[in-house]
Structure formats: structure tokens, C-alpha cells
Amino acid sequence: MKIGKRIGLKEGKATRDAFGEALRELGRERPNIVVVDGDVANSTRTELFGQAFPERFFSVGIAESNMVGVASGLALAGKEPWAASFACFVMCNAFDQLRMSVALPNLNVKIVGSHAGVTIGEDGPSQMGIEDVALACALPNFTVVVPADEPSTRAATRALAEHVGPAYLRTGRPKFPIVYANGCDQFRLGRAILLRDGTDVTLIGNGLMVAACLEAAELLAEEGLQARVLDMHTVKPLDEEAVMDAAIRTGAVVTAEEHLLRGGLGAAVAQAVARLHPVPMRFVGLNDVYAESGDPDTLLAAYGLTPEHIVAAALDVIKQKPT
């Protein structure tokens, strides 16, 4: 992964690996946790939990709708179920079950969507979860989290284990650059993390795009512009206070996400900005298109998801600021 290298960010583990390891640790602490997987445990990394606690691990086969139903039943029985599959499979295939069996009864079920975004790479568009955040945010009662790296994924997994209620955690296939080299103790659900202060523009990202925003901020600094950078790991509930403060202080906002622009992070931030403190905005993400199969870095460049694209959006939006 090229993102982050030029500003010295070290490569960490994939967020799916960090999730699997964190879930295994939680399994030792919380005997009520059970895991249901859609026959992709070696990919979602729930296999780590299954190897440690085989009596609390259930593979239901390639049947995501049934997986969600089983998880909801386990929640009704008083367990703390985590259900995992590829993001596109669990959110697209099982949406009705998520709606009726988890969101509507407001059950304590944690859904994990792995292999999200275009960085799944060569597996192609049929495997790429690019609508998943929008679908998860559309479900009442759901908390929706997109962590930026290995340490923040561990923190997010632990925070979601403490949270009572439905939630969606998004993880990725490739190794991500480490944003939180000293750990992510400041992680709180629904609270953005300020990574860099600035007065000219605010860059708000999640997932891999947090590292891209930090790199973009360095490139903007070379041009004499100071960008504020926010890690908006929780898309729902959104940290509206952080968004409003950023809009007031910088007067311009750019969002960046490895997801379709409609219904994702940018849409959530735009709703808050429009209501609380309107300022010019630009959006970096997938523009109403399914990506092709290819190398992850090539796909990020081809579909406008690089630090350079964030810089271009920032320069454009700064021009629109009132004088």
C-alpha cells in the first residue's frame, strides 16, 4: 500500500487481522461472546476465535441471511453474538434479515463486514463492499464504525463489545498504514479524533482514507496551507460537534471515503454541515460506479481515492470560501 509511505507511516496489519485478534482476546474476557461466520472464517479472521473457543463458534455455510437469523436468536438467548462475512455478502444479501431480525427488535448483535472497498483488488466488483456503510446507516438503532488502522480496529472492537445494541464494523483485506503508532486509547464511539490542526480546510476521512488525508495535509502544507484532519471512525452516530467546530474554524470541508458517495461518510457530514454551519464542501469517494478488478493501488488511483485527489478537492473548495 503506497498511501502514507511518503510521510513515514509504517505498514501495519490488515484491519481484518486486527479484528480477529481483538475478538479472540475479548473471548477470553467475555465468556458470553459467541461468533457466527458465513464459511469465510479464514478471510474474516474469526477463525482465530473459533480455534480458541470451538464450542462458541458456529459456521453456517454460505448463507448470510441464515447467519443473521442465528445471531439474532443467540442474542435473544442472552448471548453476545458477532456475525461476520464479506461486507457485500452480509449487508447486501442479508439486508432484510438485518432489518427485521436485528434493527427492528434492537438486538445486541455485532455485524462485521470484511474485504470492504476497492482495495479487495483482484477479486473484482462482485466481492467489493462499496454500498455497505450506506446500508448499515439506513438501519435504525445501528452504530456504524470504519476504523483507520490496526490499533484503532482493536480499540473499536473492544468498544463495540462494551456497547449494547446493533452495530456494524467495517474491515479491509490489505495491510493498512499505521495512523496510531502509540495505540488508540482515545477511541470513543461517536467521537471523532483530531489528528492534525489547521485553519484553511478540514479533511474528514475514515478507514484507509484517514492516512490519505494525513498525507494530503502534508502536501497542502508544502503549498502554505494548513489542513485540519479528523478521523471520523464512527459514521453513525456522527460527531456533529466536531463537524460544526471544524466548519466554523476552517470554513471549508473535504470528506474522503473508500465507498460510494451516496449514503456514506460524505453524505452524513454534509447533512450536519448544512444544518449546523453551512460552508463549501467537496467529496472524495466512488462516483456512482462499480470498480474493476486490479491491483489495489492502481484501483485507488483510477477511481480518485488518493492523497492527490484529496489535495485537488481541498484546493478547489478553499477557492469557494467567502472572502
C-alpha positions in Angstrom: 0.0 0.0 0.0 1.6 3.3 -1.2 -0.6 5.6 0.9 1.2 7.0 3.9 4.7 5.9 2.9 5.9 9.3 1.8 5.1 10.8 5.2 6.7 7.9 7.1 3.6 5.9 8.2 4.7 2.3 8.8 2.7 -0.6 7.3 0.5 -2.4 9.9 -1.7 -5.4 9.8 -4.9 -5.6 7.8 -7.8 -4.3 9.8 -9.5 -7.8 9.4 -6.4 -9.3 11.2 -6.6 -6.8 14.0 -10.3 -7.5 14.4 -9.7 -11.3 14.6 -7.0 -10.9 17.2 -9.0 -8.5 19.3 -12.1 -10.7 19.2 -10.0 -13.6 20.4 -8.8 -11.5 23.3 -12.3 -10.5 24.1 -13.4 -14.1 24.0 -11.1 -14.8 27.0 -12.5 -11.9 28.9 -16.2 -12.3 28.0 -17.4 -15.9 28.1 -20.8 -14.8 26.8 -19.4 -13.9 23.3 -20.3 -16.3 20.5 -19.3 -16.0 16.8 -21.3 -16.9 13.7 -19.5 -16.9 10.3 -20.6 -17.4 6.7 -18.0 -20.0 5.8 -15.2 -17.4 5.3 -13.6 -17.5 8.7 -10.1 -17.7 7.3 -10.8 -14.4 5.5 -12.8 -12.5 8.1 -10.3 -13.9 10.7 -13.0 -15.1 13.0 -11.1 -18.4 12.7 -8.8 -17.2 15.5 -11.8 -17.1 17.8 -13.0 -20.4 16.6 -9.7 -22.1 17.2 -9.6 -20.8 20.7 -13.2 -21.4 21.6 -14.7 -24.0 19.2 -17.7 -24.6 21.4 -18.7 -20.9 20.9 -18.1 -20.7 17.2 -20.7 -21.6 14.5 -20.1 -21.7 10.7 -23.5 -21.7 8.9 -22.1 -22.1 5.4 -22.5 -19.6 2.6 -25.9 -18.5 3.9 -25.6 -14.9 5.2 -29.4 -14.5 5.8 -29.4 -17.6 7.9 -26.3 -16.3 9.7 -28.0 -13.1 10.7 -31.1 -15.1 11.9 -28.9 -17.4 14.0 -27.1 -14.4 15.5 -30.4 -12.7 16.4 -31.6 -16.0 18.1 -28.4 -16.2 20.1 -28.9 -12.5 21.2 -32.4 -13.3 22.3 -31.0 -16.2 24.3 -28.8 -13.8 26.2 -25.5 -14.3 24.3 -23.3 -11.6 22.8 -23.1 -12.7 19.1 -20.7 -11.4 16.5 -21.6 -12.4 12.9 -19.0 -11.9 10.1 -18.8 -12.3 6.4 -17.6 -10.2 3.4 -19.1 -6.7 3.6 -21.0 -7.1 0.3 -22.4 -10.5 1.3 -23.7 -9.7 4.7 -25.0 -6.2 4.0 -26.5 -6.8 0.5 -27.6 -10.5 0.8 -28.9 -10.3 4.3 -30.3 -6.8 4.5 -33.9 -7.9 5.1 -32.8 -10.1 8.0 -30.7 -7.3 9.4 -33.7 -5.0 9.2 -36.3 -7.3 10.7 -34.3 -9.6 13.0 -31.7 -7.2 14.4 -32.6 -3.5 13.8 -36.3 -3.6 14.5 -36.1 -5.6 17.8 -32.9 -3.6 18.6 -30.9 -6.7 19.5 -27.3 -6.8 20.7 -25.8 -8.2 17.5 -22.5 -7.1 16.1 -22.1 -7.4 12.3 -18.6 -7.4 10.8 -18.1 -6.8 7.1 -14.7 -7.7 5.9 -13.0 -7.2 2.5 -14.7 -3.8 2.1 -13.9 -1.2 -0.5 -12.0 -1.4 -3.8 -8.8 -2.5 -2.1 -10.0 -6.0 -2.1 -8.3 -5.7 -5.5 -8.1 -8.6 -7.9 -11.3 -10.3 -6.6 -13.3 -7.7 -8.5 -16.6 -5.8 -8.2 -18.8 -8.8 -7.2 -16.7 -9.1 -4.0 -16.3 -5.3 -3.3 -18.4 -3.9 -0.5 -18.9 -0.3 -1.5 -22.5 0.2 -0.5 -22.2 -1.4 3.0 -21.8 1.8 5.1 -24.9 3.4 3.4 -26.9 0.3 4.0 -25.8 0.0 7.6 -26.5 3.6 8.3 -30.0 3.2 6.9 -30.8 0.7 9.7 -32.4 2.3 12.8 -30.5 1.6 16.1 -27.3 0.6 14.3 -23.9 2.0 15.3 -21.6 2.1 12.2 -17.8 2.1 12.6 -15.0 2.3 10.0 -11.6 2.1 11.7 -8.4 3.6 10.2 -5.7 1.1 11.1 -4.7 -1.9 13.2 -4.6 -0.1 16.6 -7.9 1.7 16.1 -9.6 -1.5 14.9 -8.6 -3.2 18.2 -10.0 -0.3 20.1 -13.2 -0.3 18.0 -13.7 -4.0 18.5 -13.3 -3.6 22.3 -15.6 -0.5 22.4 -18.3 -2.4 20.4 -18.1 -5.3 22.8 -19.0 -2.9 25.6 -21.7 -1.2 23.6 -25.2 -2.8 24.0 -27.1 -2.7 20.7 -26.8 -3.4 17.0 -23.6 -2.4 15.3 -21.7 -2.7 12.0 -17.9 -2.9 11.9 -16.1 -2.5 8.5 -12.7 -4.1 8.0 -10.4 -4.4 5.0 -8.2 -7.0 3.3 -4.9 -5.3 2.7 -2.4 -4.1 5.2 -3.1 -0.5 6.3 -0.6 2.2 7.2 -0.5 2.8 11.0 -2.0 6.1 11.9 -1.9 5.5 15.7 1.6 4.4 16.3 1.3 4.7 20.1 -2.1 2.9 20.3 -5.6 4.4 20.1 -6.6 4.8 23.7 -8.6 7.9 22.8 -11.1 5.9 20.8 -14.7 6.6 21.8 -17.7 5.5 19.8 -19.4 8.6 18.2 -16.4 10.9 18.9 -14.1 11.9 16.1 -10.3 12.1 16.7 -8.4 15.3 15.8 -5.2 14.2 14.2 -3.9 17.5 12.9 -5.0 21.1 13.5 -5.3 23.7 10.8 -7.3 26.8 9.7 -7.6 26.6 5.9 -9.6 23.5 5.4 -10.8 20.4 7.2 -10.2 16.9 5.8 -12.5 14.3 7.3 -11.9 10.7 6.5 -12.3 7.1 7.8 -10.8 3.8 7.0 -7.8 3.9 4.7 -8.6 7.4 3.7 -7.5 8.7 7.1 -3.9 8.0 6.2 -4.6 9.6 2.8 -5.9 12.7 4.5 -2.8 13.0 6.6 -0.6 12.7 3.5 -2.8 15.3 1.7 -2.4 17.6 4.7 1.4 17.4 4.3 1.2 18.1 0.6 -1.0 21.1 1.3 1.5 22.3 3.9 4.1 22.4 1.2 1.9 25.0 -0.5 1.5 27.0 2.6 -2.0 25.7 3.6 -2.8 24.2 6.9 -5.4 21.4 6.9 -7.3 20.1 10.0 -7.6 16.3 9.8 -10.4 14.4 11.6 -10.7 10.6 11.8 -14.4 10.2 11.7 -14.3 6.5 12.5 -18.0 6.4 13.7 -20.3 7.3 10.8 -23.4 6.8 12.9 -23.8 8.4 15.4 -21.8 11.1 13.8 -19.8 13.5 15.9 -21.7 16.6 14.9 -20.0 18.8 17.4 -16.6 18.0 15.8 -18.1 18.7 12.4 -19.6 22.0 13.4 -16.4 23.1 15.2 -14.3 22.2 12.1 -16.7 24.1 9.8 -16.6 27.2 12.0 -12.8 27.2 12.4 -11.7 26.4 8.8 -14.7 27.4 6.7 -14.3 24.5 4.2 -14.7 20.8 4.4 -13.5 17.8 2.3 -14.6 14.3 3.1 -12.8 11.1 1.9 -14.1 7.6 2.0 -13.5 4.2 0.2 -17.2 3.9 -0.5 -19.9 5.2 -2.8 -20.5 8.9 -2.2 -24.3 8.5 -1.8 -25.2 7.5 1.7 -21.7 7.2 3.2 -19.5 9.5 5.3 -19.7 12.5 3.0 -23.5 12.4 3.0 -23.6 12.2 6.8 -21.1 15.1 7.2 -23.0 17.2 4.6 -26.3 16.8 6.5 -24.6 18.0 9.6 -22.8 20.9 7.9 -26.0 22.1 6.1 -27.9 22.1 9.3 -25.3 23.4 11.8 -22.9 25.7 9.9 -23.0 25.7 6.1 -19.7 26.0 4.4 -18.3 24.9 1.0 -17.7 21.2 0.7 -16.1 18.7 -1.6 -16.4 14.9 -1.6 -13.7 12.2 -2.4 -15.2 8.8 -3.0 -16.6 6.4 -5.6 -18.8 8.3 -8.1 -21.8 6.1 -8.8 -19.7 3.3 -10.3 -18.6 -0.2 -9.7 -14.8 -0.6 -9.9 -12.9 -3.1 -11.9 -10.6 -5.9 -10.9 -7.0 -4.9 -10.4 -4.1 -4.1 -8.1 -5.4 -2.1 -5.0 -3.1 0.9 -5.5 -4.0 1.0 -9.2 -7.7 1.0 -8.4 -7.3 3.7 -5.8 -5.7 5.9 -8.4 -8.1 5.0 -11.1 -11.2 5.9 -9.0 -9.9 9.1 -7.4 -9.0 7.8 -3.9 -5.5 9.1 -3.4 -3.9 11.9 -1.4 -3.5 13.9 -4.6 -7.3 13.7 -5.3 -7.9 15.0 -1.7 -5.4 17.8 -2.3 -7.2 18.8 -5.5 -10.6 18.8 -3.8 -9.1 20.9 -0.9 -7.6 23.5 -3.3 -10.9 23.7 -5.1 -13.0 24.1 -2.0 -10.7 26.7 -0.5 -11.3 28.9 -3.6 -15.1 28.8 -2.7 -14.6 30.2 0.8 -16.3 33.5 1.3 -13.8 36.4 1.4 
